[in-house]
Structure formats: structure tokens, C-alpha cells
Amino acid sequence: MEFSPKILQQAVILGLFFTNSAMAHSLHLFADYDGNAISGKAYYSDQTPAAETYVEVIKTGETAPTVYGKTDASGHFSLPLNQTGTFTVVVEGMEGHRVEAVVQAKAVATNTTASVNAAEITLLREEINQLKNKIYWRDVLGSIGYILGFFGFWALLKNKRGRY
């Protein structure tokens, strides 16, 4: 099967355009227990919030949700929980996307400094998680470099076969 340079060029251009839209639908979740509720944020790879998305919390070993709700317009949720144990937070987004996170709900001391520090730690964890899941330009350019390298290697092999 022969590929003309024009078809190859069009395929690469189409691939570049549709790659970002495919990655934009990757769903991510951050969830934490603060002593009163399981709260967190659901968002896509391009950092847009998963607004008005179904969230449920299921206790390990059970099938029915312990508590459920929806994210707000900014993708945040807070579901009150008065049990301890290990829970799975499930977010179901559009087009069948689903993400899960395991949260350990333990009894927390009611010290005000501990709750302030816990709130700060939760914010830091959320920011770190978002940075970890963000798509960076270096990743995009690196991927393009790999693609061009593979095509260059393929062209080199094809050129050598034609000479001998």
C-alpha cells in the first residue's frame, strides 16, 4: 500500500487537530475526607470543570451508594458522611466517562487548628493533583517529535530498500 505525501500530510494535520479534543474528555478526580464530608473536584484534562456531573460514594464491600449528589458549576462537590471506613468516590461524566478514587474516612479530632491545617492541606493536594494531570506543551511537542521521528525512520528504510 502506497501513501502519497499529500495523504500523509493530511493525516498528520487531522491527527494534530483531533488529538487535543480527544484528550479534553479525559476525566480526573480529586477527593478527600475532612471529618464531616467527602469533598473534592472533578475536571477534564484541559482543566475545565466537570460541571453538573453525577457523584456517588460507595462503601467498600457494598453495592448501593452511601451518599450521592452532583458537582457544582466549578466541578466541586461536598457530600456529608457520618461513617468511617474505606469508600470509593465515583464520578460519571458525559459520553460514558467514569473515574474513581478511594478515600479513607477516619474519625478526626475537633481541634480548630487541625481543621484549618486540614483545609490547607486539602487545597494543596487538589492543586498538586491538577498540575499532575495537566497537559503541557512540552508533552504535545514531544509527541509530535516522536511521530516525525517514526515517519523519518520509515522513509529512511523505504529509501534504502529502493536503492538495493
Secondary structure, 3 states (H helix, E strand, C coil): CCCCHHHHHHHHHHHHHHHHHHHCCCEEEEEEECCCEEEEEEEECCCCECCCCEEEEEECCCCCCCEEEECCCCCEEEEECCCCEEEEEEEECHHHCEEEEEEEECCCCCCHHHHHHHHHHHHHHHHHHHHHHCCCHHHHHHHHHHHHHHHHHHHHHHHHHHHC
